[in-house]
């Protein structure tokens, strides 16, 4: 299964972005309102500069306290992004996410974000694929 199939199963690109300089507290509001786990930091909404997750914010809250909410996202975002393309194998992406201990990956082609996939998106798509395979095998065994 390719990343493009995972994106299609999501139904929308689901990319939420904030501009560099946005306060962490404002980014946290976006996460809460949209009920998502990450925002991509981007000057133009197209080229990813970094990614900020709930985990990043919680870590800084533990270290700096509530004062971190008044600092820019640039200070806490992950700027060494791991990205993929629509043509990448979803199982390879699942491995990269698991080994890298992150849950969100921008899908980038020609320097432009075309989507974002999560660990959960890939697992859900893989489970659906396995269910279809199981059903097909049962049908073959039963002679249908």
Residue pairs with C-beta under 8 A, 6 or more apart in sequence:
1 89
1 90
1 91
1 125
1 126
1 129
2 86
2 87
2 88
2 89
2 90
3 84
3 85
3 86
3 87
3 88
3 89
3 90
3 93
3 107
3 115
3 117
4 86
4 87
5 90
5 125
6 90
6 117
6 121
6 122
6 125
7 13
7 86
7 107
7 114
7 115
7 117
9 121
9 124
9 125
9 128
10 115
10 117
10 121
13 113
13 114
13 115
13 116
14 36
14 115
14 116
15 40
15 45
15 106
15 113
15 115
15 116
16 30
16 34
16 36
16 38
16 39
16 40
17 39
17 40
17 41
17 42
17 45
18 26
18 27
18 30
18 39
18 40
18 41
18 42
18 52
18 73
19 41
19 42
19 43
20 41
20 43
20 49
20 72
20 73
20 74
21 72
21 73
21 74
22 41
22 72
22 73
23 69
23 70
23 71
23 72
23 73
24 52
24 57
24 60
24 68
24 69
24 70
24 71
24 72
24 73
24 75
24 76
25 69
25 70
27 39
27 52
27 57
27 73
28 57
28 69
30 36
30 39
31 37
31 38
31 39
31 54
31 57
37 53
37 54
37 103
37 104
37 118
38 51
38 52
38 53
38 54
38 103
38 104
38 116
39 51
39 52
39 73
40 48
40 50
40 51
40 106
40 113
40 116
41 48
41 49
41 50
41 51
41 52
41 73
41 74
41 77
42 48
42 49
42 113
43 49
45 113
46 112
46 113
47 111
47 112
47 113
48 81
48 83
48 106
48 108
48 113
49 77
49 79
50 73
50 74
50 77
50 78
50 79
50 81
51 77
51 78
51 81
51 104
51 106
52 73
52 76
52 77
52 78
53 78
53 102
53 103
53 104
56 76
56 77
56 78
57 68
57 76
59 76
60 68
60 76
61 68
61 69
64 71
68 76
78 102
81 106
82 96
82 100
82 102
82 105
83 105
83 106
83 107
83 108
84 93
84 96
84 105
84 106
84 107
84 108
84 117
85 107
85 108
85 109
86 107
86 109
86 114
86 115
90 117
90 122
90 125
90 126
91 126
93 105
93 117
93 122
94 119
94 122
94 123
94 126
96 105
97 103
97 105
97 119
97 122
98 119
103 118
103 119
103 120
104 116
104 117
104 118
104 119
105 116
105 117
105 118
106 113
106 115
106 116
107 113
107 114
107 115
107 116
107 117
108 114
